[in-house]
């Protein structure tokens, strides 16, 4: 079964961002449906979602990262307390890896492999 994974790296510390809360949502009509809640592991990863058992469907998804709480835990102020990365799943048979690179005042993302 295909899925969505992410990897959060803290560029200001030069290491994985451990303990970042991540929510996966899918667009349904005019709103969003939560599919899963996770926390990044010691390697900064959430290895597979959704965990709903229905599998991945073609459509719009978003990963919502609670970066403010992560940076507060490290004693650092930040500009983006929440980061939302929206993307399209065009082929439900593929895996989608969405890395997030963070620092206290910027972020970057891309489609990984």
Biopython code that builds the backbone (N, CA, C, O; Angstrom):
import numpy as np
from Bio.PDB.StructureBuilder import StructureBuilder

atoms = [
    (1, "UNK", "N", (0.845, -1.182, 0.000)),
    (1, "UNK", "CA", (0.000, 0.000, 0.000)),
    (1, "UNK", "C", (0.889, 1.244, 0.000)),
    (1, "UNK", "O", (1.867, 1.306, 0.745)),
    (2, "UNK", "N", (0.561, 2.215, -0.816)),
    (2, "UNK", "CA", (1.347, 3.448, -0.900)),
    (2, "UNK", "C", (1.018, 4.356, 0.283)),
    (2, "UNK", "O", (0.028, 4.158, 0.987)),
    (3, "UNK", "N", (1.874, 5.356, 0.480)),
    (3, "UNK", "CA", (1.654, 6.242, 1.610)),
    (3, "UNK", "C", (2.406, 7.541, 1.473)),
    (3, "UNK", "O", (3.036, 7.820, 0.453)),
    (4, "UNK", "N", (2.324, 8.324, 2.521)),
    (4, "UNK", "CA", (2.968, 9.630, 2.596)),
    (4, "UNK", "C", (3.922, 9.603, 3.775)),
    (4, "UNK", "O", (3.564, 9.169, 4.870)),
    (5, "UNK", "N", (5.148, 10.075, 3.542)),
    (5, "UNK", "CA", (6.128, 10.159, 4.616)),
    (5, "UNK", "C", (6.755, 11.544, 4.601)),
    (5, "UNK", "O", (6.649, 12.276, 3.617)),
    (6, "UNK", "N", (7.411, 11.897, 5.708)),
    (6, "UNK", "CA", (8.089, 13.184, 5.793)),
    (6, "UNK", "C", (9.359, 13.030, 6.621)),
    (6, "UNK", "O", (9.522, 12.071, 7.376)),
    (7, "UNK", "N", (10.241, 13.988, 6.461)),
    (7, "UNK", "CA", (11.501, 14.027, 7.201)),
    (7, "UNK", "C", (11.769, 15.493, 7.503)),
    (7, "UNK", "O", (11.897, 16.300, 6.582)),
    (8, "UNK", "N", (11.856, 15.849, 8.780)),
    (8, "UNK", "CA", (12.057, 17.239, 9.179)),
    (8, "UNK", "C", (13.486, 17.396, 9.683)),
    (8, "UNK", "O", (13.919, 16.703, 10.604)),
    (9, "UNK", "N", (14.208, 18.324, 9.058)),
    (9, "UNK", "CA", (15.586, 18.601, 9.447)),
    (9, "UNK", "C", (15.689, 20.045, 9.930)),
    (9, "UNK", "O", (15.207, 20.968, 9.273)),
    (10, "UNK", "N", (16.324, 20.227, 11.089)),
    (10, "UNK", "CA", (16.551, 21.555, 11.664)),
    (10, "UNK", "C", (17.913, 22.037, 11.177)),
    (10, "UNK", "O", (18.952, 21.605, 11.677)),
    (11, "UNK", "N", (17.896, 22.928, 10.204)),
    (11, "UNK", "CA", (19.148, 23.405, 9.613)),
    (11, "UNK", "C", (19.947, 24.269, 10.568)),
    (11, "UNK", "O", (21.170, 24.345, 10.448)),
    (12, "UNK", "N", (19.291, 24.921, 11.511)),
    (12, "UNK", "CA", (20.010, 25.769, 12.465)),
    (12, "UNK", "C", (20.814, 24.944, 13.465)),
    (12, "UNK", "O", (21.796, 25.429, 14.027)),
    (13, "UNK", "N", (20.398, 23.702, 13.686)),
    (13, "UNK", "CA", (21.103, 22.812, 14.607)),
    (13, "UNK", "C", (21.932, 21.763, 13.876)),
    (13, "UNK", "O", (22.789, 21.108, 14.469)),
    (14, "UNK", "N", (21.663, 21.611, 12.572)),
    (14, "UNK", "CA", (22.380, 20.602, 11.798)),
    (14, "UNK", "C", (22.019, 19.189, 12.197)),
    (14, "UNK", "O", (22.879, 18.309, 12.232)),
    (15, "UNK", "N", (20.725, 18.963, 12.504)),
    (15, "UNK", "CA", (20.299, 17.627, 12.928)),
    (15, "UNK", "C", (18.807, 17.432, 12.654)),
    (15, "UNK", "O", (18.100, 18.390, 12.340)),
    (16, "UNK", "N", (18.334, 16.199, 12.774)),
    (16, "UNK", "CA", (16.905, 15.950, 12.606)),
    (16, "UNK", "C", (16.097, 16.689, 13.678)),
    (16, "UNK", "O", (16.558, 16.872, 14.805)),
    (17, "UNK", "N", (14.901, 17.103, 13.311)),
    (17, "UNK", "CA", (13.995, 17.767, 14.252)),
    (17, "UNK", "C", (13.131, 16.691, 14.913)),
    (17, "UNK", "O", (12.150, 16.226, 14.333)),
    (18, "UNK", "N", (13.501, 16.311, 16.105)),
    (18, "UNK", "CA", (12.817, 15.262, 16.857)),
    (18, "UNK", "C", (11.637, 15.840, 17.628)),
    (18, "UNK", "O", (11.754, 16.907, 18.230)),
    (19, "UNK", "N", (10.510, 15.149, 17.616)),
    (19, "UNK", "CA", (9.365, 15.544, 18.421)),
    (19, "UNK", "C", (8.461, 16.602, 17.810)),
    (19, "UNK", "O", (7.687, 17.235, 18.528)),
    (20, "UNK", "N", (8.540, 16.806, 16.501)),
    (20, "UNK", "CA", (7.645, 17.764, 15.835)),
    (20, "UNK", "C", (6.299, 17.079, 15.589)),
    (20, "UNK", "O", (6.244, 16.020, 14.964)),
    (21, "UNK", "N", (5.220, 17.682, 16.078)),
    (21, "UNK", "CA", (3.879, 17.151, 15.830)),
    (21, "UNK", "C", (3.511, 17.418, 14.374)),
    (21, "UNK", "O", (3.697, 18.524, 13.866)),
    (22, "UNK", "N", (2.982, 16.378, 13.705)),
    (22, "UNK", "CA", (2.625, 16.460, 12.290)),
    (22, "UNK", "C", (1.221, 15.888, 12.114)),
    (22, "UNK", "O", (0.905, 14.805, 12.606)),
    (23, "UNK", "N", (0.399, 16.633, 11.409)),
    (23, "UNK", "CA", (-0.968, 16.199, 11.113)),
    (23, "UNK", "C", (-1.105, 16.070, 9.597)),
    (23, "UNK", "O", (-0.709, 16.973, 8.860)),
    (24, "UNK", "N", (-1.661, 14.955, 9.130)),
    (24, "UNK", "CA", (-1.930, 14.748, 7.712)),
    (24, "UNK", "C", (-3.418, 14.913, 7.480)),
    (24, "UNK", "O", (-4.238, 14.325, 8.184)),
    (25, "UNK", "N", (-3.764, 15.730, 6.472)),
    (25, "UNK", "CA", (-5.168, 15.980, 6.143)),
    (25, "UNK", "C", (-5.378, 15.815, 4.642)),
    (25, "UNK", "O", (-4.460, 16.016, 3.848)),
    (26, "UNK", "N", (-6.614, 15.441, 4.264)),
    (26, "UNK", "CA", (-6.997, 15.315, 2.855)),
    (26, "UNK", "C", (-8.171, 16.246, 2.581)),
    (26, "UNK", "O", (-9.080, 16.372, 3.402)),
    (27, "UNK", "N", (-8.144, 16.888, 1.436)),
    (27, "UNK", "CA", (-9.230, 17.786, 1.033)),
    (27, "UNK", "C", (-10.459, 16.961, 0.685)),
    (27, "UNK", "O", (-10.394, 16.054, -0.144)),
    (28, "UNK", "N", (-11.585, 17.282, 1.326)),
    (28, "UNK", "CA", (-12.866, 16.633, 1.051)),
    (28, "UNK", "C", (-13.904, 17.723, 0.852)),
    (28, "UNK", "O", (-14.334, 18.359, 1.815)),
    (29, "UNK", "N", (-14.307, 17.942, -0.391)),
    (29, "UNK", "CA", (-15.279, 18.999, -0.674)),
    (29, "UNK", "C", (-14.691, 20.360, -0.346)),
    (29, "UNK", "O", (-13.650, 20.743, -0.879)),
    (30, "UNK", "N", (-15.363, 21.084, 0.533)),
    (30, "UNK", "CA", (-14.908, 22.423, 0.921)),
    (30, "UNK", "C", (-14.033, 22.427, 2.172)),
    (30, "UNK", "O", (-13.570, 23.485, 2.599)),
    (31, "UNK", "N", (-13.809, 21.273, 2.753)),
    (31, "UNK", "CA", (-13.040, 21.218, 3.998)),
    (31, "UNK", "C", (-11.921, 20.193, 3.934)),
    (31, "UNK", "O", (-11.613, 19.634, 2.882)),
    (32, "UNK", "N", (-11.324, 19.965, 5.101)),
    (32, "UNK", "CA", (-10.210, 19.037, 5.228)),
    (32, "UNK", "C", (-10.572, 17.964, 6.254)),
    (32, "UNK", "O", (-11.205, 18.258, 7.269)),
    (33, "UNK", "N", (-10.172, 16.727, 5.990)),
    (33, "UNK", "CA", (-10.387, 15.610, 6.900)),
    (33, "UNK", "C", (-9.043, 15.164, 7.446)),
    (33, "UNK", "O", (-8.116, 14.883, 6.686)),
    (34, "UNK", "N", (-8.941, 15.101, 8.758)),
    (34, "UNK", "CA", (-7.701, 14.625, 9.378)),
    (34, "UNK", "C", (-7.589, 13.120, 9.184)),
    (34, "UNK", "O", (-8.518, 12.368, 9.477)),
    (35, "UNK", "N", (-6.428, 12.694, 8.682)),
    (35, "UNK", "CA", (-6.166, 11.271, 8.472)),
    (35, "UNK", "C", (-5.288, 10.679, 9.558)),
    (35, "UNK", "O", (-5.463, 9.525, 9.948)),
    (36, "UNK", "N", (-4.346, 11.471, 10.045)),
    (36, "UNK", "CA", (-3.455, 10.947, 11.083)),
    (36, "UNK", "C", (-2.757, 12.082, 11.806)),
    (36, "UNK", "O", (-2.637, 13.199, 11.303)),
    (37, "UNK", "N", (-2.296, 11.750, 13.015)),
    (37, "UNK", "CA", (-1.435, 12.618, 13.823)),
    (37, "UNK", "C", (-0.219, 11.798, 14.199)),
    (37, "UNK", "O", (-0.325, 10.637, 14.595)),
    (38, "UNK", "N", (0.932, 12.423, 14.066)),
    (38, "UNK", "CA", (2.178, 11.738, 14.375)),
    (38, "UNK", "C", (3.141, 12.723, 15.013)),
    (38, "UNK", "O", (2.878, 13.924, 15.080)),
    (39, "UNK", "N", (4.258, 12.189, 15.477)),
    (39, "UNK", "CA", (5.362, 13.001, 15.996)),
    (39, "UNK", "C", (6.631, 12.462, 15.358)),
    (39, "UNK", "O", (6.818, 11.248, 15.277)),
    (40, "UNK", "N", (7.509, 13.356, 14.903)),
    (40, "UNK", "CA", (8.733, 12.895, 14.274)),
    (40, "UNK", "C", (9.573, 12.094, 15.275)),
    (40, "UNK", "O", (9.638, 12.422, 16.459)),
    (41, "UNK", "N", (10.205, 11.050, 14.773)),
    (41, "UNK", "CA", (11.016, 10.171, 15.618)),
    (41, "UNK", "C", (12.422, 10.756, 15.814)),
    (41, "UNK", "O", (12.674, 11.902, 15.442)),
    (42, "UNK", "N", (13.315, 9.985, 16.386)),
    (42, "UNK", "CA", (14.676, 10.456, 16.681)),
    (42, "UNK", "C", (15.449, 10.837, 15.419)),
    (42, "UNK", "O", (16.422, 11.588, 15.485)),
    (43, "UNK", "N", (15.015, 10.316, 14.273)),
    (43, "UNK", "CA", (15.648, 10.654, 12.996)),
    (43, "UNK", "C", (14.892, 11.773, 12.281)),
    (43, "UNK", "O", (15.214, 12.097, 11.138)),
    (44, "UNK", "N", (13.890, 12.369, 12.937)),
    (44, "UNK", "CA", (13.109, 13.447, 12.339)),
    (44, "UNK", "C", (12.077, 12.973, 11.335)),
    (44, "UNK", "O", (11.588, 13.762, 10.526)),
    (45, "UNK", "N", (11.742, 11.699, 11.379)),
    (45, "UNK", "CA", (10.860, 11.123, 10.358)),
    (45, "UNK", "C", (9.490, 10.723, 10.881)),
    (45, "UNK", "O", (9.328, 10.324, 12.035)),
    (46, "UNK", "N", (8.514, 10.845, 9.995)),
    (46, "UNK", "CA", (7.233, 10.152, 10.108)),
    (46, "UNK", "C", (7.229, 9.241, 8.890)),
    (46, "UNK", "O", (7.147, 9.703, 7.752)),
    (47, "UNK", "N", (7.317, 7.962, 9.143)),
    (47, "UNK", "CA", (7.627, 7.015, 8.071)),
    (47, "UNK", "C", (6.466, 6.648, 7.163)),
    (47, "UNK", "O", (6.693, 6.343, 5.993)),
    (48, "UNK", "N", (5.236, 6.663, 7.648)),
    (48, "UNK", "CA", (4.139, 6.287, 6.759)),
    (48, "UNK", "C", (2.813, 6.797, 7.289)),
    (48, "UNK", "O", (2.495, 6.650, 8.469)),
    (49, "UNK", "N", (2.070, 7.382, 6.417)),
    (49, "UNK", "CA", (0.711, 7.827, 6.693)),
    (49, "UNK", "C", (-0.003, 7.771, 5.353)),
    (49, "UNK", "O", (0.706, 7.804, 4.348)),
    (50, "UNK", "N", (-1.271, 7.692, 5.223)),
    (50, "UNK", "CA", (-2.241, 7.656, 6.310)),
    (50, "UNK", "C", (-2.335, 6.280, 6.955)),
    (50, "UNK", "O", (-1.965, 5.264, 6.368)),
    (51, "UNK", "N", (-2.833, 6.284, 8.159)),
    (51, "UNK", "CA", (-2.978, 5.032, 8.896)),
    (51, "UNK", "C", (-4.443, 4.626, 8.987)),
    (51, "UNK", "O", (-4.819, 3.841, 9.858)),
    (52, "UNK", "N", (-5.270, 5.156, 8.093)),
    (52, "UNK", "CA", (-6.715, 4.909, 8.155)),
    (52, "UNK", "C", (-7.110, 3.558, 7.589)),
    (52, "UNK", "O", (-8.241, 3.119, 7.797)),
    (53, "UNK", "N", (-6.207, 2.881, 6.875)),
    (53, "UNK", "CA", (-6.529, 1.587, 6.309)),
    (53, "UNK", "C", (-7.177, 1.676, 4.936)),
    (53, "UNK", "O", (-7.254, 0.670, 4.231)),
    (54, "UNK", "N", (-7.643, 2.856, 4.538)),
    (54, "UNK", "CA", (-8.290, 2.979, 3.229)),
    (54, "UNK", "C", (-7.290, 3.237, 2.118)),
    (54, "UNK", "O", (-7.654, 3.187, 0.943)),
    (55, "UNK", "N", (-6.055, 3.507, 2.456)),
    (55, "UNK", "CA", (-5.040, 3.744, 1.449)),
    (55, "UNK", "C", (-5.063, 5.162, 0.912)),
    (55, "UNK", "O", (-5.898, 5.984, 1.289)),
    (56, "UNK", "N", (-4.152, 5.413, 0.052)),
    (56, "UNK", "CA", (-3.982, 6.728, -0.543)),
    (56, "UNK", "C", (-4.952, 6.883, -1.713)),
    (56, "UNK", "O", (-5.154, 5.953, -2.495)),
    (57, "UNK", "N", (-5.547, 8.072, -1.820)),
    (57, "UNK", "CA", (-6.444, 8.388, -2.940)),
    (57, "UNK", "C", (-5.888, 9.582, -3.697)),
    (57, "UNK", "O", (-5.178, 10.411, -3.128)),
    (58, "UNK", "N", (-6.208, 9.668, -4.964)),
    (58, "UNK", "CA", (-5.864, 10.848, -5.748)),
    (58, "UNK", "C", (-6.583, 12.037, -5.135)),
    (58, "UNK", "O", (-7.757, 11.942, -4.775)),
    (59, "UNK", "N", (-5.870, 13.175, -5.013)),
    (59, "UNK", "CA", (-6.495, 14.377, -4.468)),
    (59, "UNK", "C", (-5.492, 15.280, -3.793)),
    (59, "UNK", "O", (-4.281, 15.082, -3.890)),
    (60, "UNK", "N", (-6.021, 16.279, -3.104)),
    (60, "UNK", "CA", (-5.196, 17.267, -2.403)),
    (60, "UNK", "C", (-4.992, 16.848, -0.955)),
    (60, "UNK", "O", (-5.920, 16.414, -0.274)),
    (61, "UNK", "N", (-3.757, 16.991, -0.508)),
    (61, "UNK", "CA", (-3.373, 16.664, 0.863)),
    (61, "UNK", "C", (-2.587, 17.821, 1.441)),
    (61, "UNK", "O", (-2.108, 18.693, 0.715)),
    (62, "UNK", "N", (-2.462, 17.816, 2.759)),
    (62, "UNK", "CA", (-1.552, 18.759, 3.398)),
    (62, "UNK", "C", (-0.974, 18.144, 4.663)),
    (62, "UNK", "O", (-1.634, 17.392, 5.381)),
    (63, "UNK", "N", (0.275, 18.491, 4.903)),
    (63, "UNK", "CA", (0.960, 18.148, 6.140)),
    (63, "UNK", "C", (1.068, 19.427, 6.954)),
    (63, "UNK", "O", (1.538, 20.450, 6.457)),
    (64, "UNK", "N", (0.633, 19.368, 8.202)),
    (64, "UNK", "CA", (0.641, 20.526, 9.097)),
    (64, "UNK", "C", (1.654, 20.253, 10.208)),
    (64, "UNK", "O", (1.500, 19.309, 10.983)),
    (65, "UNK", "N", (2.680, 21.080, 10.274)),
    (65, "UNK", "CA", (3.788, 20.893, 11.209)),
    (65, "UNK", "C", (3.701, 21.941, 12.318)),
    (65, "UNK", "O", (3.562, 23.130, 12.030)),
    (66, "UNK", "N", (3.782, 21.518, 13.575)),
    (66, "UNK", "CA", (3.749, 22.433, 14.717)),
    (66, "UNK", "C", (5.182, 22.796, 15.103)),
    (66, "UNK", "O", (5.731, 22.290, 16.082)),
    (67, "UNK", "N", (5.759, 23.675, 14.317)),
    (67, "UNK", "CA", (7.158, 24.043, 14.493)),
    (67, "UNK", "C", (7.381, 24.989, 15.670)),
    (67, "UNK", "O", (8.464, 24.996, 16.255)),
    (68, "UNK", "N", (6.379, 25.781, 16.025)),
    (68, "UNK", "CA", (6.524, 26.692, 17.170)),
    (68, "UNK", "C", (6.805, 25.938, 18.453)),
    (68, "UNK", "O", (7.688, 26.320, 19.222)),
    (69, "UNK", "N", (6.062, 24.871, 18.690)),
    (69, "UNK", "CA", (6.270, 24.064, 19.896)),
    (69, "UNK", "C", (7.655, 23.424, 19.887)),
    (69, "UNK", "O", (8.318, 23.354, 20.922)),
    (70, "UNK", "N", (8.090, 22.958, 18.715)),
    (70, "UNK", "CA", (9.430, 22.372, 18.595)),
    (70, "UNK", "C", (10.496, 23.401, 18.962)),
    (70, "UNK", "O", (11.378, 23.112, 19.771)),
    (71, "UNK", "N", (10.428, 24.592, 18.380)),
    (71, "UNK", "CA", (11.449, 25.604, 18.656)),
    (71, "UNK", "C", (11.389, 26.091, 20.109)),
    (71, "UNK", "O", (12.429, 26.379, 20.703)),
    (72, "UNK", "N", (10.191, 26.187, 20.686)),
    (72, "UNK", "CA", (10.100, 26.551, 22.114)),
    (72, "UNK", "C", (10.830, 25.543, 22.977)),
    (72, "UNK", "O", (11.502, 25.913, 23.940)),
    (73, "UNK", "N", (10.699, 24.259, 22.633)),
    (73, "UNK", "CA", (11.391, 23.198, 23.382)),
    (73, "UNK", "C", (12.905, 23.358, 23.308)),
    (73, "UNK", "O", (13.616, 22.964, 24.233)),
    (74, "UNK", "N", (13.399, 23.930, 22.223)),
    (74, "UNK", "CA", (14.845, 24.123, 22.081)),
    (74, "UNK", "C", (15.291, 25.484, 22.612)),
    (74, "UNK", "O", (16.473, 25.820, 22.548)),
    (75, "UNK", "N", (14.330, 26.278, 23.143)),
    (75, "UNK", "CA", (14.658, 27.590, 23.680)),
    (75, "UNK", "C", (14.908, 28.636, 22.605)),
    (75, "UNK", "O", (15.646, 29.598, 22.812)),
    (76, "UNK", "N", (14.274, 28.428, 21.445)),
    (76, "UNK", "CA", (14.499, 29.311, 20.301)),
    (76, "UNK", "C", (13.204, 29.972, 19.870)),
    (76, "UNK", "O", (12.170, 29.310, 19.779)),
    (77, "UNK", "N", (13.247, 31.267, 19.605)),
    (77, "UNK", "CA", (12.105, 31.949, 19.006)),
    (77, "UNK", "C", (12.030, 31.572, 17.537)),
    (77, "UNK", "O", (13.042, 31.224, 16.929)),
    (78, "UNK", "N", (10.819, 31.641, 16.960)),
    (78, "UNK", "CA", (10.695, 31.356, 15.536)),
    (78, "UNK", "C", (9.628, 32.244, 14.911)),
    (78, "UNK", "O", (8.759, 32.774, 15.604)),
    (79, "UNK", "N", (9.703, 32.395, 13.623)),
    (79, "UNK", "CA", (8.782, 33.238, 12.871)),
    (79, "UNK", "C", (7.566, 32.462, 12.375)),
    (79, "UNK", "O", (6.480, 33.030, 12.263)),
    (80, "UNK", "N", (7.730, 31.180, 12.078)),
    (80, "UNK", "CA", (6.654, 30.332, 11.548)),
    (80, "UNK", "C", (6.271, 29.280, 12.595)),
    (80, "UNK", "O", (6.867, 28.204, 12.627)),
    (81, "UNK", "N", (5.283, 29.576, 13.455)),
    (81, "UNK", "CA", (4.920, 28.602, 14.482)),
    (81, "UNK", "C", (4.196, 27.377, 13.922)),
    (81, "UNK", "O", (4.177, 26.325, 14.561)),
    (82, "UNK", "N", (3.609, 27.503, 12.750)),
    (82, "UNK", "CA", (2.946, 26.397, 12.056)),
    (82, "UNK", "C", (3.348, 26.476, 10.590)),
    (82, "UNK", "O", (3.384, 27.556, 10.001)),
    (83, "UNK", "N", (3.646, 25.340, 10.017)),
    (83, "UNK", "CA", (3.954, 25.276, 8.594)),
    (83, "UNK", "C", (2.998, 24.271, 7.971)),
    (83, "UNK", "O", (2.880, 23.135, 8.428)),
    (84, "UNK", "N", (2.323, 24.708, 6.925)),
    (84, "UNK", "CA", (1.391, 23.848, 6.202)),
    (84, "UNK", "C", (1.926, 23.657, 4.788)),
    (84, "UNK", "O", (2.158, 24.621, 4.059)),
    (85, "UNK", "N", (2.117, 22.397, 4.418)),
    (85, "UNK", "CA", (2.609, 22.059, 3.090)),
    (85, "UNK", "C", (1.494, 21.304, 2.363)),
    (85, "UNK", "O", (1.168, 20.165, 2.701)),
    (86, "UNK", "N", (0.926, 21.962, 1.369)),
    (86, "UNK", "CA", (-0.154, 21.354, 0.580)),
    (86, "UNK", "C", (0.439, 20.787, -0.710)),
    (86, "UNK", "O", (1.365, 21.361, -1.283)),
    (87, "UNK", "N", (-0.104, 19.653, -1.159)),
    (87, "UNK", "CA", (0.412, 19.003, -2.368)),
    (87, "UNK", "C", (-0.666, 18.109, -2.959)),
    (87, "UNK", "O", (-1.660, 17.783, -2.309)),
    (88, "UNK", "N", (-0.442, 17.723, -4.209)),
    (88, "UNK", "CA", (-1.383, 16.877, -4.946)),
    (88, "UNK", "C", (-0.853, 15.459, -5.084)),
    (88, "UNK", "O", (0.305, 15.257, -5.448)),
    (89, "UNK", "N", (-1.683, 14.496, -4.799)),
    (89, "UNK", "CA", (-1.407, 13.100, -5.096)),
    (89, "UNK", "C", (-2.079, 12.810, -6.433)),
    (89, "UNK", "O", (-3.305, 12.834, -6.540)),
    (90, "UNK", "N", (-1.275, 12.541, -7.438)),
    (90, "UNK", "CA", (-1.787, 12.311, -8.789)),
    (90, "UNK", "C", (-1.848, 10.827, -9.146)),
    (90, "UNK", "O", (-2.566, 10.435, -10.066)),
    (91, "UNK", "N", (-1.095, 10.008, -8.417)),
    (91, "UNK", "CA", (-1.057, 8.570, -8.668)),
    (91, "UNK", "C", (-1.072, 7.861, -7.320)),
    (91, "UNK", "O", (-0.071, 7.865, -6.603)),
    (92, "UNK", "N", (-2.178, 7.265, -6.979)),
    (92, "UNK", "CA", (-2.333, 6.657, -5.650)),
    (92, "UNK", "C", (-1.485, 5.396, -5.470)),
    (92, "UNK", "O", (-1.407, 4.866, -4.362)),
    (93, "UNK", "N", (-0.857, 4.913, -6.525)),
    (93, "UNK", "CA", (0.021, 3.741, -6.406)),
    (93, "UNK", "C", (1.440, 4.128, -6.004)),
    (93, "UNK", "O", (2.238, 3.263, -5.642)),
    (94, "UNK", "N", (1.762, 5.423, -6.064)),
    (94, "UNK", "CA", (3.109, 5.883, -5.715)),
    (94, "UNK", "C", (3.196, 6.223, -4.230)),
    (94, "UNK", "O", (2.189, 6.467, -3.566)),
    (95, "UNK", "N", (4.436, 6.231, -3.730)),
    (95, "UNK", "CA", (4.719, 6.770, -2.410)),
    (95, "UNK", "C", (5.056, 8.247, -2.577)),
    (95, "UNK", "O", (5.632, 8.648, -3.589)),
    (96, "UNK", "N", (4.697, 9.048, -1.588)),
    (96, "UNK", "CA", (4.980, 10.481, -1.605)),
    (96, "UNK", "C", (5.792, 10.821, -0.363)),
    (96, "UNK", "O", (5.325, 10.650, 0.763)),
    (97, "UNK", "N", (7.012, 11.306, -0.580)),
    (97, "UNK", "CA", (7.897, 11.717, 0.515)),
    (97, "UNK", "C", (8.040, 13.231, 0.443)),
    (97, "UNK", "O", (8.434, 13.773, -0.590)),
    (98, "UNK", "N", (7.719, 13.914, 1.541)),
    (98, "UNK", "CA", (7.688, 15.380, 1.573)),
    (98, "UNK", "C", (8.617, 15.869, 2.686)),
    (98, "UNK", "O", (8.160, 16.076, 3.811)),
    (99, "UNK", "N", (9.899, 16.058, 2.405)),
    (99, "UNK", "CA", (10.826, 16.568, 3.408)),
    (99, "UNK", "C", (10.566, 18.043, 3.711)),
    (99, "UNK", "O", (10.082, 18.792, 2.863)),
    (100, "UNK", "N", (10.898, 18.439, 4.931)),
    (100, "UNK", "CA", (10.777, 19.829, 5.362)),
    (100, "UNK", "C", (12.082, 20.232, 6.039)),
    (100, "UNK", "O", (12.518, 19.603, 7.002)),
    (101, "UNK", "N", (12.693, 21.286, 5.521)),
    (101, "UNK", "CA", (13.917, 21.843, 6.100)),
    (101, "UNK", "C", (13.518, 23.111, 6.846)),
    (101, "UNK", "O", (12.931, 24.020, 6.258)),
    (102, "UNK", "N", (13.836, 23.177, 8.149)),
    (102, "UNK", "CA", (13.395, 24.317, 8.949)),
    (102, "UNK", "C", (14.571, 25.029, 9.612)),
    (102, "UNK", "O", (15.622, 24.443, 9.870)),
    (103, "UNK", "N", (14.354, 26.299, 9.874)),
    (103, "UNK", "CA", (15.217, 27.104, 10.728)),
    (103, "UNK", "C", (14.277, 28.082, 11.427)),
    (103, "UNK", "O", (13.104, 28.152, 11.059)),
    (104, "UNK", "N", (14.737, 28.828, 12.405)),
    (104, "UNK", "CA", (13.809, 29.698, 13.142)),
    (104, "UNK", "C", (13.091, 30.744, 12.283)),
    (104, "UNK", "O", (12.021, 31.213, 12.672)),
    (105, "UNK", "N", (13.647, 31.120, 11.132)),
    (105, "UNK", "CA", (13.035, 32.191, 10.343)),
    (105, "UNK", "C", (12.774, 31.835, 8.892)),
    (105, "UNK", "O", (12.448, 32.707, 8.086)),
    (106, "UNK", "N", (12.914, 30.556, 8.551)),
    (106, "UNK", "CA", (12.622, 30.141, 7.170)),
    (106, "UNK", "C", (12.362, 28.651, 7.112)),
    (106, "UNK", "O", (12.622, 27.914, 8.063)),
    (107, "UNK", "N", (11.839, 28.225, 5.962)),
    (107, "UNK", "CA", (11.667, 26.795, 5.710)),
    (107, "UNK", "C", (11.664, 26.542, 4.206)),
    (107, "UNK", "O", (11.446, 27.450, 3.402)),
    (108, "UNK", "N", (11.910, 25.290, 3.851)),
    (108, "UNK", "CA", (11.907, 24.863, 2.454)),
    (108, "UNK", "C", (11.386, 23.437, 2.398)),
    (108, "UNK", "O", (11.542, 22.668, 3.346)),
    (109, "UNK", "N", (10.773, 23.098, 1.291)),
    (109, "UNK", "CA", (10.254, 21.751, 1.108)),
    (109, "UNK", "C", (10.381, 21.358, -0.354)),
    (109, "UNK", "O", (10.597, 22.202, -1.223)),
    (110, "UNK", "N", (10.244, 20.076, -0.608)),
    (110, "UNK", "CA", (10.337, 19.559, -1.976)),
    (110, "UNK", "C", (9.759, 18.167, -1.993)),
    (110, "UNK", "O", (9.493, 17.593, -0.937)),
    (111, "UNK", "N", (9.559, 17.611, -3.177)),
    (111, "UNK", "CA", (9.126, 16.217, -3.279)),
    (111, "UNK", "C", (10.361, 15.347, -3.296)),
    (111, "UNK", "O", (11.178, 15.415, -4.214)),
    (112, "UNK", "N", (10.485, 14.536, -2.277)),
    (112, "UNK", "CA", (11.633, 13.641, -2.160)),
    (112, "UNK", "C", (11.345, 12.290, -2.770)),
    (112, "UNK", "O", (10.354, 12.096, -3.474)),
    (113, "UNK", "N", (12.235, 11.364, -2.481)),
    (113, "UNK", "CA", (12.061, 10.001, -2.999)),
    (113, "UNK", "C", (12.198, 8.989, -1.881)),
    (113, "UNK", "O", (12.084, 7.787, -2.119)),
]
sb = StructureBuilder()
sb.init_structure("model")
sb.init_model(0)
sb.init_chain("A")
sb.init_seg("    ")
for serial, (resi, resn, name, xyz) in enumerate(atoms, 1):
    if name == "N":
        sb.init_residue(resn, " ", resi, " ")
    sb.init_atom(name, np.array(xyz, "f"), 0.0, 1.0, " ", f" {name:<3s}", serial, name[0])
structure = sb.get_structure()
